[in-house]
Amino acid sequence: MDILLVDDNLSLIKTLKLFLKGEGHEVYATSCPLEAFRLASDRQFDLIITDLVMPEMDGIELIQKCLAIQSSIKAILITGHWDRLEDQQVEQSPACLTILPKPLDIDRLMDEIKNMQVVG
């Protein structure tokens, strides 16, 4: 699975990238949502894993922009800021979106990715 990983926490990106690569995934990682969108414009991804709260663009906006150019992309939104995730945002979020809390449970993340591979 080709995965686009986006989070402004560099240590989380490094750890997740190593783990996901070890599980056999091709992983492209960045701490910048604008760079992530440029990557998605140039390359087809199966999955985007992104933080909610980031500078320049939040994770939901990034997912929506990526869906506009790659309609089959699936998404996992990770956040430690449930207070910033409004009910309206969740109601209007794309059907392909899974939301996971931080601190991230790596086993739950892997289960979600495996489920997406079975379905997709």
N, CA, C and O of each residue as an XYZ file, in Angstrom:
480
protein
N       0.849     -1.173      0.000
C       0.000      0.000      0.000
C       0.898      1.240      0.000
O       1.861      1.307      0.763
N       0.589      2.212     -0.844
C       1.315      3.484     -0.869
C       0.631      4.451      0.093
O      -0.551      4.764     -0.053
N       1.399      4.918      1.079
C       0.848      5.734      2.160
C       1.518      7.105      2.179
O       2.740      7.220      2.080
N       0.691      8.141      2.307
C       1.161      9.505      2.511
C       0.938      9.840      3.977
O      -0.197      9.841      4.454
N       2.020     10.125      4.690
C       1.990     10.384      6.120
C       2.283     11.859      6.367
O       3.299     12.383      5.909
N       1.378     12.533      7.103
C       1.518     13.971      7.319
C       1.262     14.307      8.787
O       0.176     14.064      9.314
N       2.277     14.867      9.431
C       2.133     15.300     10.822
C       3.243     16.298     11.101
O       4.362     16.131     10.617
N       2.948     17.327     11.869
C       3.985     18.315     12.177
C       4.879     17.863     13.329
O       5.800     18.583     13.716
N       4.618     16.680     13.879
C       5.468     16.093     14.910
C       6.505     15.205     14.208
O       6.191     14.092     13.788
N       7.730     15.699     14.084
C       8.760     15.000     13.317
C       9.130     13.645     13.910
O       9.417     12.705     13.169
N       9.127     13.535     15.229
C       9.478     12.240     15.820
C       8.391     11.195     15.544
O       8.695     10.021     15.337
N       7.131     11.622     15.542
C       6.043     10.700     15.215
C       6.156     10.251     13.758
O       5.986      9.069     13.459
N       6.438     11.177     12.864
C       6.600     10.825     11.453
C       7.714      9.794     11.279
O       7.547      8.791     10.586
N       8.842     10.056     11.914
C       9.988      9.159     11.771
C       9.644      7.750     12.277
O       9.940      6.755     11.615
N       9.023      7.681     13.444
C       8.667      6.399     14.040
C       7.645      5.649     13.184
O       7.828      4.469     12.886
N       6.571      6.333     12.789
C       5.534      5.698     11.979
C       6.065      5.268     10.613
O       5.726      4.192     10.121
N       6.887      6.103     10.012
C       7.440      5.763      8.700
C       8.261      4.483      8.787
O       8.103      3.592      7.953
N       9.128      4.382      9.777
C       9.936      3.175      9.947
C       9.058      1.955     10.189
O       9.289      0.894      9.610
N       8.061      2.106     11.035
C       7.179      0.988     11.339
C       6.402      0.528     10.111
O       6.358     -0.664      9.807
N       5.784      1.484      9.404
C       4.976      1.145      8.231
C       5.829      0.542      7.113
O       5.391     -0.383      6.429
N       7.036      1.059      6.929
C       7.947      0.470      5.939
C       8.295     -0.964      6.332
O       8.377     -1.845      5.477
N       8.497     -1.190      7.620
C       8.786     -2.525      8.113
C       7.638     -3.494      7.886
O       7.847     -4.705      7.825
N       6.421     -2.962      7.759
C       5.241     -3.773      7.475
C       5.020     -3.948      5.969
O       4.030     -4.544      5.544
N       5.953     -3.422      5.168
C       5.894     -3.631      3.723
C       5.209     -2.538      2.920
O       4.945     -2.720      1.732
N       4.919     -1.418      3.543
C       4.254     -0.322      2.843
C       5.276      0.652      2.269
O       6.364      0.822      2.819
N       4.919      1.282      1.172
C       5.704      2.370      0.608
C       5.194      3.644      1.286
O       4.008      3.960      1.198
N       6.082      4.374      1.959
C       5.649      5.517      2.768
C       6.358      6.792      2.324
O       7.584      6.832      2.219
N       5.577      7.823      2.068
C       6.082      9.161      1.800
C       5.629     10.019      2.967
O       4.440     10.054      3.285
N       6.554     10.709      3.607
C       6.225     11.449      4.823
C       6.668     12.902      4.715
O       7.700     13.218      4.121
N       5.859     13.773      5.305
C       6.191     15.195      5.350
C       5.524     15.826      6.566
O       4.501     15.342      7.052
N       6.111     16.900      7.043
C       5.514     17.643      8.153
C       4.689     18.831      7.644
O       4.094     19.558      8.439
N       4.655     19.024      6.342
C       3.989     20.187      5.741
C       2.770     19.761      4.918
O       2.924     19.034      3.936
N       1.572     20.195      5.293
C       0.380     19.836      4.535
C       0.423     20.302      3.076
O      -0.084     19.613      2.191
N       1.021     21.460      2.824
C       1.104     21.931      1.440
C       1.998     21.019      0.598
O       1.696     20.743     -0.563
N       3.091     20.559      1.187
C       3.969     19.601      0.507
C       3.236     18.282      0.297
O       3.393     17.647     -0.745
N       2.449     17.869      1.262
C       1.673     16.637      1.120
C       0.716     16.735     -0.064
O       0.577     15.789     -0.839
N       0.062     17.877     -0.196
C      -0.855     18.050     -1.327
C      -0.096     18.014     -2.649
O      -0.585     17.446     -3.625
N       1.095     18.612     -2.693
C       1.913     18.547     -3.912
C       2.287     17.094     -4.231
O       2.245     16.681     -5.390
N       2.646     16.335     -3.221
C       2.961     14.921     -3.430
C       1.751     14.171     -3.977
O       1.875     13.372     -4.905
N       0.579     14.435     -3.396
C      -0.648     13.768     -3.852
C      -1.032     14.194     -5.267
O      -1.707     13.451     -5.980
N      -0.609     15.373     -5.667
C      -0.877     15.837     -7.030
C      -0.003     15.121     -8.048
O      -0.369     15.005     -9.218
N       1.157     14.640     -7.600
C       2.132     14.008     -8.491
C       2.121     12.490     -8.449
O       2.640     11.847     -9.362
N       1.546     11.909     -7.421
C       1.644     10.467     -7.218
C       0.329      9.924     -6.667
O      -0.350     10.604     -5.897
N      -0.029      8.719     -7.053
C      -1.238      8.063     -6.568
C      -0.958      7.401     -5.217
O       0.006      6.647     -5.083
N      -1.783      7.675     -4.236
C      -1.671      7.061     -2.918
C      -2.928      6.261     -2.615
O      -4.022      6.607     -3.061
N      -2.759      5.185     -1.849
C      -3.890      4.383     -1.402
C      -4.481      4.948     -0.114
O      -5.681      4.840      0.140
N      -3.600      5.560      0.701
C      -4.003      6.001      2.031
C      -3.236      7.253      2.417
O      -2.045      7.387      2.135
N      -3.947      8.169      3.071
C      -3.302      9.320      3.706
C      -3.566      9.214      5.206
O      -4.705      9.046      5.641
N      -2.500      9.315      5.980
C      -2.599      9.375      7.438
C      -2.145     10.772      7.819
O      -1.001     11.147      7.559
N      -3.029     11.543      8.431
C      -2.692     12.931      8.724
C      -3.185     13.364     10.096
O      -4.198     12.883     10.604
N      -2.443     14.273     10.664
C      -2.831     14.931     11.903
C      -3.972     15.895     11.599
O      -4.125     16.339     10.461
N      -4.771     16.219     12.610
C      -5.830     17.211     12.437
C      -5.264     18.625     12.482
O      -5.481     19.412     11.560
N      -4.542     18.950     13.550
C      -4.095     20.325     13.775
C      -2.661     20.483     13.284
O      -1.725     19.914     13.846
N      -2.511     21.276     12.212
C      -1.199     21.566     11.636
C      -1.208     23.007     11.127
O      -2.271     23.567     10.860
N      -0.037     23.598     10.994
C       0.015     24.942     10.414
C      -0.347     24.893      8.927
O      -0.152     23.867      8.276
N      -0.851     25.951      8.412
C      -1.166     26.162      6.990
C      -2.475     25.522      6.544
O      -3.218     26.122      5.767
N      -2.772     24.306      7.025
C      -3.979     23.614      6.582
C      -4.270     22.498      7.594
O      -3.355     21.795      8.022
N      -5.546     22.336      7.976
C      -5.832     21.244      8.906
C      -5.996     19.934      8.136
O      -6.101     19.921      6.910
N      -6.015     18.842      8.882
C      -6.048     17.527      8.265
C      -7.296     17.254      7.444
O      -7.215     16.619      6.393
N      -8.449     17.724      7.906
C      -9.686     17.494      7.146
C      -9.637     18.226      5.812
O     -10.032     17.673      4.786
N      -9.156     19.461      5.818
C      -9.027     20.209      4.564
C      -8.051     19.507      3.619
O      -8.302     19.424      2.416
N      -6.947     19.007      4.157
C      -5.979     18.281      3.334
C      -6.614     17.039      2.720
O      -6.435     16.775      1.531
N      -7.348     16.281      3.514
C      -8.018     15.081      3.000
C      -8.995     15.446      1.894
O      -9.033     14.785      0.856
N      -9.783     16.489      2.107
C     -10.756     16.910      1.090
C     -10.064     17.321     -0.210
O     -10.541     16.991     -1.296
N      -8.945     18.037     -0.106
C      -8.204     18.442     -1.301
C      -7.626     17.223     -2.014
O      -7.641     17.154     -3.243
N      -7.122     16.268     -1.249
C      -6.572     15.053     -1.861
C      -7.673     14.238     -2.533
O      -7.464     13.684     -3.612
N      -8.844     14.161     -1.902
C      -9.964     13.448     -2.506
C     -10.420     14.084     -3.815
O     -10.906     13.391     -4.709
N     -10.265     15.385     -3.926
C     -10.661     16.080     -5.153
C      -9.807     15.643     -6.346
O     -10.256     15.706     -7.490
N      -8.578     15.203     -6.077
C      -7.707     14.779     -7.179
C      -7.488     13.257     -7.216
O      -7.051     12.709     -8.228
N      -7.799     12.588     -6.101
C      -7.676     11.128     -6.024
C      -8.908     10.597     -5.294
O      -8.880     10.411     -4.077
N      -9.965     10.361     -6.020
C     -11.247     10.025     -5.394
C     -11.240      8.682     -4.655
O     -12.121      8.432     -3.832
N     -10.276      7.828     -4.932
C     -10.265      6.512     -4.280
C      -9.383      6.457     -3.033
O      -9.289      5.413     -2.386
N      -8.741      7.569     -2.695
C      -7.847      7.568     -1.534
C      -8.647      7.379     -0.246
O      -9.734      7.937     -0.091
N      -8.099      6.589      0.672
C      -8.691      6.420      1.982
C      -7.907      7.290      2.956
O      -6.790      7.712      2.657
N      -8.491      7.558      4.120
C      -7.844      8.501      5.035
C      -8.016      8.092      6.481
O      -9.064      7.599      6.899
N      -6.943      8.316      7.235
C      -6.982      8.168      8.690
C      -6.536      9.502      9.275
O      -5.440      9.988      8.994
N      -7.403     10.079     10.090
C      -7.111     11.343     10.769
C      -6.720     11.007     12.194
O      -7.467     10.336     12.907
N      -5.544     11.474     12.614
C      -5.103     11.248     13.991
C      -5.087     12.590     14.711
O      -4.657     13.606     14.163
N      -5.566     12.569     15.955
C      -5.636     13.848     16.669
C      -5.595     13.669     18.183
O      -6.136     12.711     18.737
N      -4.956     14.593     18.806
C      -4.989     14.713     20.251
C      -5.857     15.887     20.661
O      -5.924     16.247     21.836
N      -6.523     16.482     19.677
C      -7.327     17.690     19.900
C      -8.795     17.425     19.580
O      -9.352     18.030     18.664
N      -9.418     16.523     20.330
C     -10.831     16.236     20.102
C     -11.671     17.491     20.263
O     -12.724     17.615     19.637
N     -11.216     18.430     21.100
C     -11.956     19.669     21.316
C     -11.996     20.525     20.044
O     -12.891     21.357     19.890
N     -11.048     20.331     19.144
C     -11.029     21.104     17.897
C     -11.756     20.390     16.759
O     -11.940     20.949     15.678
N     -12.161     19.162     17.015
C     -12.882     18.389     16.017
C     -14.373     18.578     16.276
O     -14.948     17.925     17.146
N     -14.977     19.454     15.533
C     -16.369     19.821     15.743
C     -17.300     18.769     15.156
O     -16.944     18.071     14.207
N     -18.496     18.661     15.732
C     -19.484     17.712     15.230
C     -19.772     17.938     13.751
O     -19.931     16.985     12.989
N     -19.839     19.197     13.354
C     -20.116     19.534     11.959
C     -19.015     18.998     11.041
O     -19.304     18.494      9.956
N     -17.754     19.106     11.471
C     -16.647     18.587     10.671
C     -16.782     17.081     10.493
O     -16.572     16.565      9.395
N     -17.125     16.386     11.546
C     -17.258     14.933     11.476
C     -18.425     14.560     10.569
O     -18.304     13.647      9.753
N     -19.550     15.255     10.701
C     -20.725     14.974      9.884
C     -20.433     15.212      8.401
O     -20.954     14.492      7.550
N     -19.617     16.201      8.086
C     -19.327     16.538      6.696
C     -18.065     15.843      6.177
O     -17.690     16.027      5.019
N     -17.419     15.059      7.013
C     -16.183     14.412      6.586
C     -16.507     13.292      5.607
O     -17.600     12.727      5.645
N     -15.568     12.972      4.739
C     -15.798     11.943      3.731
C     -15.985     10.560      4.357
O     -15.484     10.282      5.446
N     -16.709      9.712      3.653
C     -16.992      8.360      4.141
C     -15.729      7.528      4.308
O     -15.709      6.579      5.092
N     -14.680      7.874      3.579
C     -13.438      7.111      3.630
C     -12.610      7.411      4.866
O     -11.525      6.853      5.027
N     -13.097      8.280      5.746
C     -12.298      8.785      6.863
C     -12.487      7.968      8.138
O     -13.612      7.699      8.559
N     -11.371      7.579      8.742
C     -11.333      6.972     10.064
C     -10.613      7.954     10.982
O      -9.605      8.541     10.590
N     -11.120      8.138     12.196
C     -10.500      9.064     13.139
C      -9.954      8.266     14.319
O     -10.676      7.494     14.950
N      -8.660      8.465     14.608
C      -8.002      7.788     15.720
C      -7.411      8.821     16.680
O      -6.895      9.851     16.247
N      -7.486      8.542     17.984
C      -6.945      9.492     18.969
C      -5.437      9.355     19.134
O      -4.857      8.297     18.887
N      -4.819     10.453     19.559
C      -3.439     10.441     20.027
C      -3.493     10.419     21.545
O      -4.410     11.016     22.110
N      -2.579      9.775     22.230
C      -1.454      9.057     21.648
C      -1.945      7.867     20.826
O      -2.902      7.184     21.193
N      -1.277      7.646     19.732
C      -1.686      6.672     18.742
C      -1.419      5.250     19.209
O      -0.314      4.920     19.639
N      -2.445      4.415     19.117
C      -2.325      2.989     19.402
C      -1.925      2.312     18.090
O      -2.748      2.185     17.183
N      -0.673      1.882     17.985
C      -0.142      1.352     16.729
C      -0.885      0.093     16.288
O      -1.059     -0.132     15.091
N      -1.327     -0.732     17.244
C      -2.079     -1.936     16.873
C      -3.421     -1.567     16.239
O      -3.847     -2.185     15.264
N      -4.070     -0.570     16.793
C      -5.355     -0.123     16.224
C      -5.139      0.484     14.837
O      -5.935      0.257     13.925
N      -4.068      1.251     14.683
C      -3.747      1.814     13.371
C      -3.543      0.697     12.354
O      -4.074      0.759     11.245
N      -2.774     -0.326     12.730
C      -2.511     -1.428     11.802
C      -3.795     -2.188     11.476
O      -3.979     -2.614     10.336
N      -4.687     -2.365     12.454
C      -5.974     -3.004     12.185
C      -6.779     -2.205     11.168
O      -7.376     -2.776     10.255
N      -6.794     -0.890     11.326
C      -7.529     -0.033     10.380
C      -6.942     -0.147      8.973
O      -7.680     -0.230      7.992
N      -5.623     -0.151      8.883
C      -4.969     -0.265      7.572
C      -5.283     -1.626      6.946
O      -5.569     -1.701      5.751
N      -5.233     -2.688      7.727
C      -5.555     -4.029      7.208
C      -6.996     -4.094      6.731
O      -7.277     -4.677      5.684
N      -7.920     -3.494      7.495
C      -9.327     -3.466      7.087
C      -9.499     -2.721      5.777
O     -10.301     -3.126      4.936
N      -8.755     -1.633      5.591
C      -8.844     -0.871      4.345
C      -8.317     -1.686      3.163
O      -8.834     -1.575      2.052
N      -7.302     -2.494      3.400
C      -6.750     -3.319      2.330
C      -7.737     -4.399      1.927
O      -7.835     -4.727      0.745
N      -8.468     -4.959      2.877
C      -9.452     -6.000      2.588
C     -10.620     -5.409      1.798
O     -11.072     -5.988      0.810
N     -11.100     -4.246      2.248
C     -12.238     -3.592      1.605
C     -11.857     -3.016      0.258
O     -12.592     -3.157     -0.720
N     -10.687     -2.357      0.212
C     -10.286     -1.630     -0.983
C      -9.562     -2.500     -1.923
O      -9.149     -2.046     -2.990
